[in-house]
Amino acid sequence: MKKVKGKIILVDDESYEEDFLKKALSKKDWNIEIEYISNVDDALEHLKKMLMKYSS
């Protein structure tokens, strides 16, 4: 089986969604970091910072 690594930015106002995602990923033995953000405005700000970081 192929191993998968990476990162998911989950934006959702229901924190239990993060648990569902973690369980699903662990069943596949995927090593994926989950960054949970509960607020759309915070998510947009985070994405802007990432864009600035990686476009420099």
Steps between C-alpha positions, in 0.01 A plus 500: 500500500625846413566734795355848479646804677390859499288764666131586491360834609149429623268798530178409677296649781435154648809374681380138494570498125872498582453178699313337211777593259773376735325164539455461125865581430627269772299209356702542180822542702562834333742736670321828435512801728166669557486869575152584627368855466149573622454845351495601132667835566783329688536248219529772237759683707696176543493432125617854425796453735587169338481655154733781604741252659524274198489763228802691631 
